[in-house]
Amino acid sequence: MNLEKDRISTTQMMILGFLLLIGDTALIYPTIMTAGAHEDAWIAGLICIPLGLACIKLIVSTANIDPTKTIIELSLQGLGKWVGGAVALSYLFFFLLETSIYVREIEDFMCTQIYEGTPGGVIRSMAIILLVYGLRLGLETLGRAAQIFFPFFAFFLICLIVLLFPEAQIERIYPILNTPFPDMLHTIMFGVFFPFGEMCVIFMVLPYVQKKSSTSRNIFISLLIGSVALNLILFLSLTVLGAYFSEHEFYAAYILARRINIANFLQRIEALMATTWIISTYFKTVLFFHAFVLGTAQLLKLKSYRPLIFPVAFLIYGLSHLIAKNIIFYVKEIPPYWLDWEITNAFAFPLILLVVHHIRKRISHNNQLT
């Protein structure tokens, strides 16, 4: 049963993919990368681009086993009722936790950087109301909204990058290649699976894209541009703030925007960075929200996912508060364990599904020959 009636175009999928990759990552990517590789974080970031795109290739190849089915349906179809059901539950739990984490990130960022002193519950409630409103309108409306907001997002992001170049000091990335190999390897794993691993949510969107022969290529191009933009932000963070401040500032990219000063006239435009981050994080969060309610409806064989939206919204409200005691706990304690989830859902499970599919295909082919 097809629970999602809406369809989005390839262009809308490209934009949503770009916003998914940038998402919440834009603010905290410099902190995560410099925590392990320090001055060599930009080198680790460059290495992550082809590896991350290879991860996306694996996800897209798995989705193409049956382009009309989501990962929940593919798991049940490929691995059976019990094993496939366990894999489906793993994805659903991941989608739910991701949605809750992004809501919590919005709350923490707004309460610590912009609306200081505002109760977190107020910001959290406003975020969830907007998420519910967007999801009630449907996937097609979200795709069109992404098209409308994308020019503003791109303009603000380009302004941030271009206006920061006069502040860059290349000597701040020295010494080069001074990071021990284990630390570099650990940083590369974060750089691959933290932004690219979260793209496994496109398993729940790709079946509803109006596909063309160039769809996969166009998605790769948009993600390549997004990964380059992320690493430009990382490079500017290193050359403007330095490795130490990039590592120890929770929102390094937001702090970067405060450093813009053109002739003592154009300055303090960090609101542009905040706007860019909120736009991308909203679409990323709502797609994970959509993935959870749609996947739950498919697993439980419901006729529609819409009755689940409001109950899940209350669940996310509570879970986003319980998921971390404070922002320090969130930044220091959660990421190491979260990496395991992303490797499992973006690499291990898709690889298993792909291998099982090819084994079954070969067995079927051999049986036909005999």
C-alpha positions, -999 to +999 in steps of 0.1 A: +000+000+000+014+034-010+009+056+020+026+087+005+006+102-024+028+133-029+056+134-055+086+157-057+108+166-087+144+158-092+153+195-087+135+195-054+153+163-044+186+180-052+178+210-030+165+188-002+197+167-004+218+198-002+199+211+028+201+177+044+239+176+041+244+211+054+216+210+080+228+213+115+263+203+104+273+238+092+275+251+128+293+223+145+313+207+117+345+228+124+344+218+161+340+181+153+368+180+127+393+201+146+388+181+179+408+152+164+429+166+136+436+201+149+454+221+121+451+192+097+413+192+099+410+207+064+431+178+050+408+153+067+378+172+053+391+168+017+397+131+022+361+128+035+345+141+003+352+111-020+346+086+009+313+103+017+302+102-019+310+065-020+287+061+010+260+079-008+266+056-038+260+026-016+228+042-003+215+050-037+224+015-051+205-001-022+175+021-028+176+011-065+170-026-056+133-016-058+130+022-065+093+021-054+100+009-018+114+026+013+141+011+035+114-003+058+098-022+029+132-032+015+143-046+048+111-067+052+113-078+015+150-087+016+156-100+051+123-115+060+097-108+087+119-111+118+154-100+107+139-074+084+116-062+111+145-058+135+164-038+108+133-016+102+129-010+139+166+001+141+160+027+113+128+039+129+145+044+163+173+062+145+149+085+127+131+093+160+163+101+179+176+122+150+145+143+150+146+148+187+183+157+186+177+184+159+149+199+179+172+200+209+199+216+188+175+243+177+165+249+214+201+251+227+213+273+199+184+298+201+185+299+239+223+304+242+231+326+212+200+346+203+171+345+228+191+343+260+169+337+291+140+324+271+127+291+285+138+262+263+103+247+263+090+277+244+116+274+216+110+237+215+073+241+212+076+266+184+099+243+165+076+213+168+045+234+158+063+244+126+074+208+120+038+195+124+025+222+102+050+214+074+044+177+077+006+181+076+010+199+043+028+170+027+060+161+010+052+179-022+046+212-003+079+207+015+097+203-018+082+235-032+090+253+000+126+242-002+127+257-037+115+290-024+139+292+005+169+278-013+179+311-030+179+329+003+199+301+019+224+300-009+228+338-008+234+339+029+259+310+027+278+326-002+279+360+017+294+342+047+321+325+028+331+354+005+331+381+033+353+359+055+381+355+031+397+389+039+400+377+075+418+345+067+454+340+078+469+310+061+497+306+088+470+294+113+469+260+096+506+254+103+521+229+112+508+207+084+506+168+087+514+169+124+484+148+135+490+111+146+475+086+122+450+072+147+436+106+154+435+115+117+416+082+109+392+088+137+385+123+124+380+110+089+354+085+101+335+114+118+338+135+087+324+107+065+296+093+086+285+124+106+273+144+076+270+117+049+258+089+072+227+110+081+218+110+044+203+075+049+170+093+054+168+097+017+158+060+017+124+073+028+122+100+001+137+086-031+106+064-039+085+095-042+109+114-066+098+118-102+129+101-116+148+108-148+178+092-162+200+120-147+184+119-112+212+100-094+239+121-111+222+153-101+218+142-065+256+134-064+264+169-079+243+187-052+259+167-025+294+173-039+287+211-038+273+208-003+304+189+009+327+215-007+307+243+011+311+225+045+348+222+040+351+258+030+335+267+063+359+244+080+389+259+062+378+295+071+372+285+107+408+273+109+423+303+091+401+329+109+396+316+144+426+291+145+425+254+155+421+261+193+390+283+191+375+261+162+378+231+185+365+247+217+337+269+204+304+250+202+291+270+173+323+280+155+306+289+122+283+313+141+313+329+158+329+332+124+300+354+112+307+378+140+343+383+127+331+398+094+341+434+093+343+452+059+357+488+063+340+491+097+307+493+079+295+457+070+298+438+103+278+418+129+258+399+103+257+367+123+219+368+119+225+357+083+244+327+096+216+319+120+190+323+093+210+299+070+213+273+097+176+275+108+164+270+072+186+240+065+180+224+100+143+228+096+141+209+064+165+182+077+144+178+108+111+176+090+124+150+067+135+128+096+101+134+112+084+123+080+106+093+077+097+081+112+059+085+109+058+071+073+081+041+083+060+034+114+028+033+094+044+010+068+057-014+095+023-015+113+005-017+079-017+014+086-038+031+060-023+065+066+006+080+085-012+113+093-029+101+125+006+095+139+018+131+134+004+146+166+012+118+190+048+116+177+051+154+180+044+150+218+069+122+219+096+143+203+089+172+227+096+150+257+125+130+241+143+161+229+144+173+266+155+140+280+182+132+253+209+153+270+213+171+304+228+201+288+247+212+257+281+201+272+268+166+276+254+167+241+287+178+225+311+157+245+292+125+253+268+117+224+289+120+192+312+090+198+283+066+203+262+083+176+290+074+151+282+037+156+245+043+147+254+061+115+279+035+104+253+008+110+224+025+092+244+042+064+269+014+056+264-019+073+226-024+067+226-011+031+257-033+023+239-064+038+207-057+018+227-052-014+247-084-009+216-105-001+199-090-032+227-100-055+230-135-039+193-141-045+195-127-080+223-151-088+206-181-073+174-172-093+194-169-125+211-202-119+178-219-112+164-206-145+194-220-164+190-254-149 
